Amino acid sequence: MNCTQAQHAIQLDLDGELPWLKKRALQRHTARCRTCREAWRQHRAIRQAMGRLAAIGPSCGLTGSKKR
């Protein structure tokens, strides 16, 4: 796996959509590539932070009905 393939695989891995064999290839690549390893860590940290955000519902004026 090269860095371009790894960058795409990182997204699939974090989405839980990366097949097992490609996951192993990503793990081998990130074990020896500092840039891709750091990219994976940053993507994971962003997703974890986003998961901690509270869901925000629509404001009172955005209910979908139009008033005249």
Order of alpha helices (4+ residues) and beta strands (2+ residues): alpha-alpha-alpha
